[in-house]
Amino acid sequence: IIQALAIADYAKVLGAENIAHGSTGAGNDQVRFDMAFQILTPDVKIITPIRDLKLSRQEEIEYLKKHGVNMNFEKALYSVNKGIWGNSVGGKETLTSHLNLPDNAWPTPVTKSESEKLQLTFEKGELKSVNGTEYSTPVQAIEALQSIAAPFGIGRDIHVGDTIIGIKGRVGFEAAASLLIIKAHHALEKHVLTKWQLYWKDQLALWYGNWLHEGQYLDPAMRDMEAFFESTQQNVTGEVFITLMPFRFTIDGIQSNHDLMNDKFGSYGEMNKSFTGDDVKGFTKIFGNQTAIYYQVNQLYNQLILENND
C-alpha cells in the first residue's frame, strides 16, 4: 500500500498518463495497487501485463530465458518478498494445503543453537532500544532485532488467509522481528493499560488490520482508529525481557514505571491493601444486582405459570 501511494504521488509529479504494475490476477496486491491509483490518480490508465496475459510463473521464466536473462532459475521457483517486517515466501508447496516449505526456500538459514537473552525497550509504544543499544528510528531497531533473532528460525510459519478476491491462500512468513515486537509490546500493554483499554484496542485492531489488509488504508475511518491507538500508547513505556531459542522464544517479564501490577495496592491471590472485605461484599451485591433481579423475577413468573396450570 505504501508503494502504491508513493507511485501515485510520483505519477502526479511526472504528469504520467499510464502506471504499470506486475501483479498477477490471483492475489491481493492487484486490488491494493488498482484501488490506490483509482482514488489518487483517477485519470491515469493502469497497465497490468502479467494479469492480462494470465502468465504463470513458469511462463515468466521461459520469457526471461528467451530474452537472454541469465540467473539461478531454481531460486525463481520461489517468490520471496523482503520487507522491514520480514520476508514472505511462496512456491509450489504453498499452493497445496498439506506441504511445508523446504529449508532451502527460507531466505535466512538457521545458524544459532544456544539460547540468548534479549531486552527490548519501548517508549510510547515504539521500539527504541535492543539490548541496551538505542536507535534513532524504529526501522533501525527493527532491522537490528531481525539480525539477532532471524538466525534462530523464530517467526517461520505458513499463514492461511482469506484474500480480498475471495479465495483462500497460503504463504510462508519469516518474520522474527515483527513477531517478537508484537508479543513483547502486547506483554507490556497488558501491564500498563486498563482492562477496557485492552479490550477496545483488541477489537479495533482486528478490524483495522483486516481493512488495511484489504487495501482500504485511505478510508477516513482509519485515521479515526489511529488516533485512538496513539492515545492508548501514552504509557506503553518500559523494558521487556525475552529468551530466544531455536524456533521458539519466551517472554520472561517486563519493567515499567506505569506497571499497574503494583504491590502497593495488593498482590493477586495474596494480599489486598486498597479495600476491605465489607467493601467487596457491597460491591458484589451491586455488581450482580441486575442478574439477581432477572432470576428472581423469572422464578416468580415460572411459579405463577405452574400455579395457574394446576
C-alpha positions as CSV (number, residue, x, y, z in Angstrom):
1,I,0.0,0.0,0.0
2,I,2.8,2.4,0.9
3,Q,4.4,1.6,-2.5
4,A,1.1,2.3,-4.3
5,L,0.8,5.7,-2.5
6,A,4.4,6.7,-3.4
7,I,3.9,5.6,-7.0
8,A,0.7,7.6,-7.3
9,D,2.4,10.7,-5.9
10,Y,5.3,10.3,-8.3
11,A,3.0,9.8,-11.2
12,K,1.4,13.2,-10.4
13,V,4.8,14.9,-10.3
14,L,5.6,13.4,-13.7
15,G,2.2,14.0,-15.2
16,A,2.2,10.4,-16.2
17,E,-0.7,9.1,-18.3
18,N,0.0,5.4,-17.5
19,I,1.0,3.3,-14.5
20,A,2.1,-0.3,-14.9
21,H,2.4,-2.9,-12.1
22,G,3.4,-6.6,-12.2
23,S,0.6,-8.1,-10.0
24,T,-0.9,-11.4,-11.1
25,G,-4.7,-11.9,-11.3
26,A,-4.8,-14.2,-8.3
27,G,-3.6,-12.1,-5.3
28,N,-4.2,-9.2,-3.1
29,D,-1.7,-6.7,-4.4
30,Q,-3.6,-6.1,-7.7
31,V,-6.5,-4.7,-5.7
32,R,-4.3,-2.6,-3.4
33,F,-2.5,-1.1,-6.4
34,D,-5.5,-0.6,-8.5
35,M,-7.6,1.0,-5.7
36,A,-4.9,3.4,-4.7
37,F,-4.3,4.5,-8.3
38,Q,-8.1,4.8,-9.0
39,I,-8.6,7.0,-5.9
40,L,-5.4,9.2,-6.1
41,T,-4.9,9.3,-9.9
42,P,-8.3,8.6,-11.4
43,D,-7.3,9.8,-14.9
44,V,-4.3,7.6,-15.2
45,K,-4.6,4.3,-17.2
46,I,-3.5,1.2,-15.2
47,I,-1.5,-1.4,-17.3
48,T,-1.1,-5.0,-15.9
49,P,0.6,-7.3,-18.4
50,I,1.0,-10.4,-16.2
51,R,-2.6,-10.2,-15.1
52,D,-4.0,-9.5,-18.5
53,L,-1.9,-12.2,-20.3
54,K,-2.6,-14.7,-17.4
55,L,1.1,-15.7,-17.2
56,S,2.2,-18.4,-14.9
57,R,5.5,-18.3,-13.0
58,Q,6.9,-20.9,-15.4
59,E,5.8,-18.9,-18.4
60,E,7.5,-15.8,-16.9
61,I,10.7,-17.9,-16.5
62,E,10.5,-19.1,-20.2
63,Y,10.0,-15.5,-21.3
64,L,13.1,-14.3,-19.4
65,K,15.2,-17.2,-20.8
66,K,14.0,-16.4,-24.4
67,H,15.1,-12.8,-24.0
68,G,18.6,-13.6,-22.7
69,V,18.1,-13.2,-19.0
70,N,20.5,-15.5,-17.1
71,M,20.1,-16.2,-13.4
72,N,19.5,-19.1,-11.0
73,F,16.0,-20.1,-12.0
74,E,15.9,-22.7,-9.2
75,K,15.6,-19.7,-6.8
76,A,12.9,-18.3,-9.1
77,L,10.8,-21.3,-8.3
78,Y,10.0,-19.4,-5.1
79,S,8.6,-15.9,-4.8
80,V,10.4,-14.0,-2.0
81,N,9.3,-10.6,-0.9
82,K,11.6,-8.9,1.6
83,G,10.5,-6.0,3.7
84,I,11.1,-4.3,7.0
85,W,8.6,-6.6,8.8
86,G,10.1,-9.8,7.4
87,N,10.0,-12.0,4.3
88,S,7.2,-13.8,2.6
89,V,7.9,-17.0,0.6
90,G,5.6,-18.6,-2.0
91,G,6.2,-21.7,-4.1
92,K,4.6,-24.9,-5.3
93,E,4.2,-26.1,-1.7
94,T,2.2,-23.1,-0.6
95,L,-0.2,-23.9,-3.5
96,T,-1.2,-27.0,-1.6
97,S,-3.0,-27.4,1.7
98,H,-0.6,-30.0,3.2
99,L,3.1,-29.4,2.1
100,N,5.6,-27.4,4.1
101,L,8.3,-25.3,2.6
102,P,11.8,-27.0,2.4
103,D,14.6,-25.4,4.4
104,N,16.3,-24.1,1.2
105,A,13.2,-22.0,0.4
106,W,13.7,-19.8,3.5
107,P,15.9,-16.8,2.9
108,T,17.6,-16.9,6.3
109,P,19.4,-20.1,7.4
110,V,19.1,-21.3,11.0
111,T,22.6,-20.9,12.4
112,K,22.1,-20.3,16.1
113,S,21.6,-23.2,18.5
114,E,22.3,-21.7,22.0
115,S,19.7,-19.6,23.9
116,E,20.2,-15.9,24.2
117,K,18.7,-13.2,26.4
118,L,17.1,-10.2,24.8
119,Q,15.9,-6.9,26.1
120,L,13.6,-4.6,24.2
121,T,12.8,-1.1,25.3
122,F,9.6,0.7,24.2
123,E,8.8,4.4,24.5
124,K,5.1,5.3,24.0
125,G,4.6,2.0,22.1
126,E,7.6,2.4,19.8
127,L,10.7,0.1,19.9
128,K,13.6,2.4,20.8
129,S,16.3,0.1,22.0
130,V,17.6,-3.5,21.5
131,N,19.8,-5.0,24.2
132,G,20.6,-1.5,25.5
133,T,21.6,0.0,22.1
134,E,19.4,2.9,21.2
135,Y,18.4,3.6,17.6
136,S,17.3,7.0,16.1
137,T,14.5,5.4,14.2
138,P,12.2,2.4,14.8
139,V,13.2,1.0,11.4
140,Q,16.9,0.7,12.5
141,A,15.7,-1.0,15.7
142,I,13.6,-3.5,13.8
143,E,16.4,-4.3,11.4
144,A,18.8,-4.8,14.4
145,L,16.4,-7.2,16.1
146,Q,15.8,-9.1,12.8
147,S,19.6,-9.7,12.5
148,I,19.7,-11.1,16.1
149,A,16.5,-13.3,16.0
150,A,16.2,-14.5,12.4
151,P,19.1,-17.0,12.7
152,F,17.1,-18.8,15.4
153,G,14.4,-19.6,12.9
154,I,11.9,-17.6,15.0
155,G,8.9,-16.3,13.2
156,R,8.9,-19.0,10.5
157,D,5.3,-20.2,9.7
158,I,2.8,-20.7,6.9
159,H,-0.1,-18.4,7.1
160,V,-3.5,-19.4,5.7
161,G,-5.7,-16.4,5.0
162,D,-8.7,-15.1,3.0
163,T,-7.7,-12.9,0.1
164,I,-9.6,-9.8,-1.0
165,I,-10.8,-11.5,-4.1
166,G,-12.5,-14.3,-2.1
167,I,-10.1,-17.3,-2.5
168,K,-8.0,-18.7,0.4
169,G,-4.3,-18.7,0.1
170,R,-1.1,-20.0,1.9
171,V,2.1,-18.1,2.1
172,G,5.3,-18.7,4.1
173,F,6.5,-16.0,6.5
174,E,9.9,-15.4,8.0
175,A,9.2,-12.6,10.5
176,A,11.4,-12.9,13.6
177,A,11.5,-9.2,14.5
178,S,7.8,-8.5,13.9
179,L,6.7,-11.5,15.9
180,L,8.9,-10.6,18.9
181,I,7.9,-6.9,18.8
182,I,4.2,-7.8,18.7
183,K,4.4,-10.3,21.6
184,A,6.7,-8.1,23.7
185,H,4.6,-5.0,23.0
186,H,1.4,-6.8,24.0
187,A,3.0,-8.1,27.2
188,L,3.9,-4.6,28.1
189,E,0.4,-3.3,27.3
190,K,-1.2,-6.0,29.5
191,H,0.7,-4.5,32.4
192,V,0.2,-0.8,31.8
193,L,-3.3,-0.5,30.1
194,T,-6.6,-0.9,31.8
195,K,-8.9,-3.8,31.1
196,W,-11.2,-1.7,28.9
197,Q,-8.3,-0.1,27.0
198,L,-7.0,-3.5,26.2
199,Y,-10.5,-4.8,25.2
200,W,-11.3,-1.9,22.8
201,K,-7.8,-1.8,21.3
202,D,-8.0,-5.5,20.5
203,Q,-11.5,-5.1,19.0
204,L,-10.4,-2.2,16.8
205,A,-7.1,-3.8,15.9
206,L,-8.8,-6.8,14.3
207,W,-11.0,-4.5,12.2
208,Y,-8.2,-2.1,11.4
209,G,-5.8,-4.9,10.4
210,N,-8.4,-6.5,8.1
211,W,-9.3,-3.2,6.5
212,L,-5.7,-2.4,5.9
213,H,-5.0,-5.9,4.5
214,E,-7.8,-5.3,2.0
215,G,-6.3,-2.1,0.8
216,Q,-8.6,0.4,2.5
217,Y,-5.8,2.5,4.0
218,L,-7.3,5.7,2.5
219,D,-10.6,5.2,4.3
220,P,-11.0,8.2,6.7
221,A,-12.2,5.8,9.4
222,M,-8.6,4.5,9.5
223,R,-7.4,7.9,10.7
224,D,-10.0,7.8,13.5
225,M,-8.8,4.5,14.7
226,E,-5.2,5.5,14.5
227,A,-6.0,8.5,16.8
228,F,-7.4,6.0,19.4
229,F,-4.4,3.7,19.0
230,E,-2.0,6.6,19.5
231,S,-3.9,7.7,22.6
232,T,-3.6,4.2,24.2
233,Q,0.2,4.3,23.8
234,Q,1.0,7.2,26.1
235,N,2.0,4.9,29.0
236,V,3.4,2.0,27.0
237,T,6.9,2.6,28.0
238,G,9.3,0.1,29.6
239,E,11.5,-2.9,29.1
240,V,10.5,-6.4,28.0
241,F,12.8,-9.4,28.7
242,I,12.9,-12.3,26.3
243,T,14.7,-15.6,26.0
244,L,15.5,-16.7,22.4
245,M,15.9,-20.4,21.4
246,P,15.9,-22.2,18.1
247,F,12.4,-21.9,16.6
248,R,10.9,-20.5,19.8
249,F,11.1,-17.9,22.5
250,T,9.6,-17.0,25.9
251,I,8.5,-13.6,27.3
252,D,10.2,-13.6,30.7
253,G,8.7,-10.4,32.0
254,I,8.6,-6.5,31.9
255,Q,9.7,-3.5,33.9
256,S,7.8,-0.2,33.7
257,N,7.1,2.8,35.8
258,H,3.5,2.6,34.6
259,D,3.0,-1.1,35.6
260,L,-0.5,-1.4,37.1
261,M,0.6,-4.7,38.7
262,N,1.8,-2.8,41.7
263,D,2.2,-4.4,45.2
264,K,1.4,-1.0,46.8
265,F,-2.2,-1.8,46.2
266,G,-2.1,-5.6,46.7
267,S,-0.9,-8.9,45.3
268,Y,-3.3,-11.1,43.4
269,G,-4.4,-14.1,45.5
270,E,-2.3,-13.0,48.4
271,M,-3.0,-9.6,50.0
272,N,-5.3,-6.6,49.2
273,K,-4.4,-3.2,50.5
274,S,-6.9,-0.9,48.9
275,F,-10.3,-2.0,50.2
276,T,-11.9,-4.1,52.9
277,G,-13.8,-7.4,52.9
278,D,-17.0,-5.4,53.6
279,D,-16.3,-3.3,50.6
280,V,-16.2,-6.4,48.5
281,K,-19.4,-7.7,49.9
282,G,-21.2,-4.5,49.0
283,F,-19.6,-4.3,45.5
284,T,-20.5,-7.9,44.8
285,K,-24.1,-7.3,45.7
286,I,-24.4,-4.3,43.4
287,F,-22.3,-5.8,40.6
288,G,-24.6,-8.8,40.4
289,N,-27.8,-6.9,41.2
290,Q,-29.5,-6.9,37.7
291,T,-28.7,-10.6,37.1
292,A,-30.2,-11.4,40.6
293,I,-33.3,-9.4,39.7
294,Y,-33.6,-11.3,36.4
295,Y,-33.6,-14.7,38.1
296,Q,-35.9,-13.7,40.9
297,V,-38.5,-12.1,38.5
298,N,-38.5,-15.1,36.2
299,Q,-38.6,-17.6,39.0
300,L,-41.7,-15.9,40.4
301,Y,-43.1,-15.8,36.8
302,N,-42.5,-19.6,36.4
303,Q,-44.1,-20.4,39.7
304,L,-47.1,-18.3,38.7
305,I,-47.4,-20.3,35.5
306,L,-47.2,-23.6,37.3
307,E,-49.9,-22.5,39.8
308,N,-52.2,-21.4,37.0
309,N,-51.7,-24.7,35.2
310,D,-52.6,-26.6,38.4
